[in-house]
Amino acid sequence: MKVRTTQTAVAHLVAIHEYIAGDSTRYAARMVDRITKKSMGSDGPHEARCGKMGWRACYFKEVDATEKTLRFWQAIYDSQGRLVEIHEKFPVDLGHRPIQDSQQ
C-alpha cells in the first residue's frame, strides 16, 4: 500500500501536535504517532527499515501540487514500535530530535 501525505494533512498533524503539546509534549507525540499508524493501516511503521539497534525508520515526504519536495523527514521507532525520534532532513537537516517521554 502506498500512502500519500498531502500538505493539508501534514498541516493538520502539526496543528494537532501543537494544540496537545500545550499540555503535554509526550501525549502530543503519542497522538500524532497513533494517527500516522492508523493512516498506514498497521500497528507499526509501514515498510520501515530496521537498524543496528532493532529500531525502525519510516520515511515521509511532503510535496506540493507539482510534486516538488517541500519537506522530507523520518520517524524513528524503537523495538517496541514507540516513536522515539524525529529526524528532519530537508529543506534543512535539523538532526535527530528525541521525543521526550519525561515531559508531561
C-alpha positions in Angstrom: 0.0 0.0 0.0 1.3 3.5 -0.9 0.3 6.3 1.4 0.5 9.8 0.0 0.5 12.5 2.6 -0.8 15.8 1.5 0.3 19.3 2.6 -3.1 19.8 4.3 -2.8 16.5 6.2 0.7 17.5 7.5 -0.6 20.9 8.5 -3.4 19.2 10.4 -1.0 16.9 12.2 1.2 19.8 13.1 -1.8 21.7 14.5 -2.9 18.7 16.5 0.6 18.3 17.9 0.9 21.9 18.8 -2.5 22.0 20.5 -1.9 18.9 22.6 1.7 19.9 23.3 0.4 23.0 25.2 -0.4 20.5 27.9 2.0 17.6 27.2 4.6 17.1 24.5 4.6 13.4 25.4 0.9 12.9 24.7 1.1 15.2 21.6 3.8 12.9 20.1 1.8 9.8 21.1 -1.4 11.1 19.4 0.4 12.0 16.1 2.1 8.6 16.3 -1.3 6.9 16.6 -2.8 8.9 13.7 0.0 8.1 11.4 0.0 4.4 12.3 -3.8 4.2 11.6 -3.4 6.0 8.3 -0.8 3.4 7.2 -3.2 0.7 8.0 -1.0 -1.1 10.5 0.0 -1.2 14.1 3.6 -0.3 13.3 5.7 1.6 10.8 4.8 0.6 7.2 7.7 -0.7 5.2 10.2 0.6 7.8 13.9 -0.2 7.7 15.5 -1.9 10.6 18.7 -0.5 12.1 21.5 -1.9 14.2 19.6 -1.5 17.5 16.4 -3.1 16.1 14.9 0.4 15.7 12.9 1.2 12.5 12.8 4.4 10.4 9.7 5.4 8.5 10.3 8.0 5.8 7.8 10.8 5.0 7.9 13.2 2.1 5.7 16.3 1.8 5.2 17.6 -1.8 3.2 20.4 -3.4 0.7 20.1 -6.3 3.5 19.9 -8.8 5.3 17.1 -6.8 8.1 19.4 -5.7 9.6 18.2 -2.4 8.8 20.7 0.4 9.9 18.6 3.3 11.4 15.2 4.0 11.8 13.5 7.4 11.9 10.2 9.2 10.1 9.0 12.2 12.3 6.5 14.2 10.6 3.8 16.3 12.2 1.6 18.9 12.0 -2.2 19.0 8.5 -1.9 20.8 7.1 0.3 18.0 7.1 3.5 20.0 8.0 6.8 18.3 11.3 7.9 19.9 12.9 10.4 17.4 12.1 12.6 14.5 14.9 13.4 12.0 14.0 16.3 9.7 16.3 16.1 6.6 15.0 18.6 4.1 14.9 21.5 3.4 17.3 21.9 6.3 18.9 18.9 8.2 17.8 19.6 11.7 19.3 16.3 13.0 17.6 13.9 15.4 15.1 15.3 17.9 14.2 12.8 20.7 10.6 12.6 21.7 10.6 13.4 25.4 8.6 10.9 27.4 9.6 12.6 30.6 7.7 15.8 29.8 4.0 15.9 30.8 
